[in-house]
Amino acid sequence: MMRLQPFTYLRPRELGEACAMLAEHGTEAALVAGGTDLLPKLKRQQIVARVLVGLQGIDELRETRTNGGLSIGAGTRLCELTAHPSLEGPYAALARAAGLIASPQIRNAGTLGGNLCLDTRCDYYDRPCGWREALGGCMKAGADVCRLASGGDRCWAITTSDLAPVALALEGS
């Protein structure tokens, strides 16, 4: 059974405080909101973080504003997107796509920002650390070979963001 390594969890209440925490802890820190992508990567030791800076308590990351378009906070949970009153008309596709992601448990925890910023997936790299170490590195981890395409000169890791295609179609930024 893979277990999480020990870490310190910090709970900032505003963006400035979160930025200061990240600056203080540098490369030992990682941001976490829903954690549906980060926590498995911590278990597989693909990411090593001794400090997690939690974003759930920052209200401004969950704000939605209409401003000639629509601004949705990165901390908005996927389940909130599925029934958001501002997501109608041209934005209905975003609500529909959010409702089709994974399972209700993932939608209740996962966030818009997390889904848009998902790390790329790779059947080789996403194995436990010991397994990868036995076979050697890959391009995603800084080596010069893609283990999925032997002899390949490019990395074949892919994005699995469900919302990125819809955001692109809506000319989101």
Summary of the structure (lengths in Angstrom):
residues: 173
radius of gyration: 17.9
end to end distance: 39.4
largest distance: 53.6
contacts: 476
relative contact order: 0.13
helix: 39%
strand: 12%
